């Protein structure tokens, strides 16, 4: 008995959480997939199987197209802006500047805000009748326009700016940690060879940060798919439905339109999309390192 | 997500049933009336109910959606509240079809004669009342700031053509013609009043209840979209996504001439010291459309089995329909009573107009409570997309009809 316990202690310790994950994660993923093949309205019902009809319907819902496209648009821009600027800020702070912790804190503080607070702050700042636009007008520049939030074509940028403001600190901190982990000798060797600093960064240091990039991309990708609260607080999907994201669409269908079948179908498509993007990336990155 | 909440709700419901014994004559009621005026109105109902010897167990949940979600999870978990605020019509029928409601016919024998037909029809399942309505809120109200109208030198418009024609004069004086909060639930009030304007009540029925493909592609629809496209120029740049109460501020503070919004906006007038019907003119819009689009707050009676709870439920239904409760409640809430024949004294001028419309059978139940939620939702999505885009009216008509067709 004692030997058995000793040998299998780790399995026994892990099994409750494994069981919970099996039920509450994978179990409900399967349950959601099952609901998506039914014509469920307000309550999940399994006596009205409709096959893939909900997916067909989803494909013919213009609002879903907007939401789905937005996820890539917002996701792509957010990744690009946050990673590039986060890296630049990290490199600047890494120059052994004076009052480093002061600048670090400035960049890090927004991270302490929840997405809801972030959304409301930026909603005020970007509101053309009371935010930055009015302030600049009062300074005398009356032709200044900042209508990102109220223009359906640019509202995605408003989301990107707010999400960047909130997420930049984390990215900066991760890159800074990576940069500090780089061997001083590399810099010394480069200095002896007379290589300019920017070339050292581009061709030596940044490639060495590849594992940090992996972490950053995974973390940001998760926050993109989850970014429901930011949209709800900042634009609530508006103007019109132009800043809808799949998560907002899914919530709306489930709770406002009481169409669980369609909502479940959109959830499954979301999951599929995320897996389709993340699995090859994770696979490639982990193989490279192994 | 829903399923996870369902389990959570079940767990919570289980915890509730095991820790709090249910006493005879106690009605647990889920509602979403938490703000000042709402709470004052609710107090009238609670006090009247407790006078019948029963106890009111209050379960307020802020926000209609959240409250309905709590009620739904409680029902799914097998521990329904005694009663809950729930819309009449399709949402109520969905519950009834699941066998989740009790009828209250024991106290509702004469309700057919007391309620407007549209409310009676939509509060009954298989001919029996399953819900008790306590108030009516009208949606397609045109409000006008009287001081602004006087300054511009115009009267309240009767039709959309008149409203649009007056816009230039209003703009010339530096006012915003129409205060609009650019969120789809606010914009739909504008769109519905335009539908009445171009095709009357019948057309509104065909489009929003039947979601009839021929009506959605008809010349009237094109005309409606042409008018709707002009709304883009009536509003200010800050309109998109703006909340209704902030938008109401534009009207109340004399920055905008008109606003189309439900009569709960009156609460904001009163808070700002303005008198509805005097400082702020009101009109069911378009005038003469014989259509007051309305929603009603109603208490659905769940399928509780315990005889004591059943008694508490019937007492609640009777209290809700009591004429004194109906009147005093609406006076505080800014609504009008669903029960017909209530004395109009004490109500403001706008509420009196609404009571007249109700008595004449002009009520039109909000399409959300009648049409399939997904289909009417697709219509609303396309309506708001159109307003915030540069689409031509013809493109708007086609996009809406196609989107609605895809939901079938």
Interface residues (C-beta under 8 A of the other chain):
Chain A: X24 X28 X31 X32 X35 X41 X42 X43 X44 X57 X60 X61 X62 X63 X66 X123 X127 X128 X129 X130 X147 X149 X150 X152 X235 X236 X238 X239 X240 X241 X242 X250 X251 X252 X253 X254 X255 X256 X257 X258 X259 X260 X262 X263 X267
Chain B: X1 X2 X3 X4 X6 X65 X69 X72 X76 X91 X94 X95 X98 X182 X183 X184 X236 X237 X238 X239 X240 X241 X373 X374 X377 X378 X381 X382 X384 X385 X386 X387 X388 X389 X399 X402 X403 X406 X407
